[in-house]
Amino acid sequence: MSSITKNIEKLENELKPYQAQLIAVSKTKPVSDIMEAYEQGFRDFGENKVQELSQKAETMPQDIQWHMIGHLQRNKVKYIAPFVYLIHSIDSLKLLQEVDKQGKRVGRRLQCLLQIHIAEESTKFGLSGEELIELLQSEALMKMDHIQISGLMGMATFTPNESQIRKEFKSLKVLFDKASEFNEQERIQIDILSMGMSNDYKIALEEGSTMIRVGSSIFGSRNYA
């Protein structure tokens, strides 16, 4: 068994008590690394760049469930609309409208998570709590027939301060519970809370995460050459 497979197995065992799902973040990693995990039955992989995601999807098995976890520009939605399984990073109404438009073009209802800004870092994207509720109540959302809002995603501040990370994840869980009250609406079925990465997923799980996005703890450190 390869180290990649062992790492996935270890993480999946950690997740069992929480009934949470693992997304293996394969950005910058070669197809050969992803195939090691695939050949052992793993299917959910996350990428943060549209070009890299599209190239990998073209050459790899069709039953992989690709997750777009990075910042998504509106003009690039068309490239992933035919195959993407879940978009984690919807951070504006305009982006959601473009996803709906491209979903209609390819005849698919695209599954989306709304990204919430919970970190103290201004470099991270996302909706505020107020913007989230506004979007869920908007008439514009009711007009969209090719999207499904399946949950929320957020990234905590990159810091060694665990109490700050925990506070930010707690705030996202509160918003998740509030947003779930809209689940009776046709286009909204909020049951995914995507929070937690290699450095903070244990705290995220304790605070209610149902999906973690882990890369370096599976594939090793990244080469950004």
C-alpha positions in Angstrom: 0.0 0.0 0.0 1.4 3.4 -1.0 1.9 6.2 1.5 -0.8 8.2 -0.3 -3.3 5.4 0.2 -2.2 4.9 3.8 -2.7 8.6 4.5 -6.2 8.5 3.0 -7.1 5.4 5.0 -5.8 7.1 8.3 -7.9 10.2 7.6 -11.0 8.3 6.7 -10.8 6.4 10.0 -10.5 9.7 11.8 -13.6 11.0 10.1 -15.8 8.0 10.9 -17.0 9.2 14.3 -18.0 12.5 12.8 -19.6 11.0 9.6 -17.6 13.6 7.6 -16.4 13.3 4.1 -12.8 13.7 2.9 -11.8 15.7 -0.2 -8.3 15.0 -1.4 -6.8 18.3 -2.5 -4.7 17.3 -5.5 -3.7 20.8 -6.8 -0.2 20.9 -8.2 0.1 17.1 -7.9 0.7 14.9 -10.9 -1.9 12.5 -12.3 0.2 9.6 -11.1 -0.3 10.6 -7.5 -4.1 11.0 -8.0 -4.3 7.6 -9.7 -2.7 5.9 -6.7 -5.6 7.0 -4.6 -8.1 6.3 -7.4 -6.9 2.7 -7.9 -7.7 2.1 -4.2 -11.3 3.3 -4.7 -11.0 7.0 -3.8 -13.1 9.3 -6.0 -13.3 12.8 -4.5 -10.5 15.2 -5.5 -10.3 19.0 -5.1 -8.5 21.5 -7.4 -8.2 25.3 -7.1 -7.4 26.3 -10.6 -9.8 25.9 -13.6 -7.1 25.2 -16.1 -5.4 22.4 -14.1 -8.8 21.0 -13.1 -9.9 20.8 -16.7 -6.7 19.2 -17.9 -6.9 16.5 -15.3 -10.5 15.8 -15.9 -9.9 15.3 -19.6 -7.2 12.7 -19.1 -8.5 10.9 -16.0 -11.3 8.4 -15.4 -14.8 9.8 -15.9 -16.2 8.6 -12.5 -14.0 10.9 -10.5 -16.0 13.5 -8.6 -14.1 16.8 -9.1 -14.5 19.6 -6.5 -13.7 23.2 -7.5 -12.3 24.6 -4.2 -10.5 27.7 -5.3 -11.6 31.2 -6.2 -13.7 31.0 -9.4 -13.9 33.8 -11.9 -17.2 34.2 -13.8 -15.6 33.9 -17.3 -14.1 30.5 -16.4 -17.3 28.7 -15.2 -18.0 27.5 -18.7 -14.9 25.3 -18.7 -15.9 23.2 -15.7 -19.7 23.3 -16.1 -19.9 20.1 -18.2 -18.2 17.9 -15.5 -17.6 19.5 -12.1 -19.3 17.6 -9.2 -19.3 20.4 -6.6 -18.3 24.1 -6.6 -17.2 25.1 -3.1 -16.5 28.7 -3.7 -19.6 30.7 -4.7 -18.9 34.1 -3.2 -21.4 36.4 -5.0 -24.8 36.4 -6.5 -23.3 37.3 -9.9 -21.1 34.2 -9.9 -24.1 32.0 -8.9 -26.1 33.5 -11.8 -23.2 32.6 -14.2 -23.1 29.0 -12.8 -26.9 28.8 -13.4 -26.4 30.1 -17.0 -23.7 27.6 -17.8 -25.7 24.8 -16.1 -28.5 25.6 -18.5 -26.1 25.6 -21.4 -24.9 22.1 -20.7 -28.1 20.7 -19.3 -27.0 20.1 -15.8 -28.1 21.3 -12.3 -24.8 22.3 -10.7 -24.2 21.6 -7.0 -22.8 24.7 -5.2 -21.6 25.7 -1.7 -21.7 29.4 -0.7 -18.3 30.6 0.5 -18.4 32.6 3.8 -15.7 35.0 4.9 -14.9 34.0 8.4 -11.1 34.7 8.6 -9.5 37.9 9.7 -7.4 37.9 6.6 -8.6 40.3 3.9 -7.1 38.1 1.2 -9.8 35.5 1.6 -13.0 35.6 -0.4 -16.6 35.1 0.7 -20.0 36.4 1.7 -20.7 38.0 5.0 -23.5 36.5 7.2 -25.8 39.3 6.1 -25.1 38.8 2.4 -25.7 35.0 2.9 -29.2 35.5 4.2 -29.9 38.2 1.6 -28.9 35.8 -1.2 -31.0 32.9 0.2 -34.0 35.2 0.4 -33.5 36.8 -3.0 -35.9 36.7 -5.9 -32.9 36.2 -8.2 -32.2 32.9 -6.6 -35.8 31.7 -7.1 -35.4 32.3 -10.9 -32.4 29.9 -11.1 -33.3 26.4 -12.3 -29.8 24.9 -12.9 -28.1 25.3 -9.5 -28.5 23.5 -6.2 -27.2 25.2 -3.0 -26.0 22.3 -1.0 -24.1 24.0 1.9 -21.5 26.4 3.1 -17.7 26.6 2.9 -15.2 28.7 4.8 -11.5 29.0 5.6 -10.2 30.0 9.0 -7.3 32.4 9.5 -3.9 30.8 8.9 -2.6 31.1 12.4 -1.2 28.9 15.2 -3.8 30.5 17.5 -6.2 27.5 17.9 -8.8 29.5 19.9 -9.1 32.0 17.0 -9.6 29.1 14.5 -12.2 27.5 16.8 -14.1 30.8 17.1 -14.2 31.3 13.3 -15.4 27.7 12.7 -18.0 28.2 15.5 -19.3 31.3 13.7 -19.6 29.4 10.4 -21.5 26.6 12.1 -24.0 29.1 13.5 -24.5 30.5 10.0 -24.9 26.9 8.6 -27.6 26.2 11.1 -29.4 29.5 10.2 -29.1 28.8 6.5 -30.5 25.3 6.9 -33.8 26.9 7.9 -34.2 27.7 4.2 -34.1 24.1 3.2 -37.8 23.9 2.3 -37.1 26.0 -0.8 -36.7 24.0 -4.0 -33.1 25.2 -4.9 -31.8 25.0 -1.4 -30.8 21.8 0.4 -28.1 22.8 2.9 -26.4 19.7 4.5 -22.7 20.2 3.7 -20.4 22.2 5.9 -17.1 22.3 4.1 -14.5 23.5 6.6 -11.1 22.3 7.7 -7.8 21.7 5.9 -4.5 19.9 6.8 -3.5 22.3 9.5 -6.9 22.7 11.2 -9.3 19.9 10.2 -9.4 18.4 13.7 -10.8 21.6 15.2 -13.2 21.9 12.2 -14.5 18.4 12.9 -15.1 19.2 16.6 -17.0 22.3 15.5 -19.4 20.5 13.2 -17.7 20.1 9.8 -19.2 17.5 7.5 -16.5 17.8 4.8 -12.7 18.5 5.0 -10.3 19.5 2.3 -6.9 18.0 2.8 -3.9 18.0 0.5 -0.4 18.0 2.1 -1.4 15.5 4.8 -2.2 13.1 1.9 0.2 13.9 -0.9 3.0 15.5 1.0 4.3 19.1 0.7 3.6 21.0 -2.5 6.1 22.1 -5.2 5.0 25.6 -6.4 7.8 25.9 -8.9 
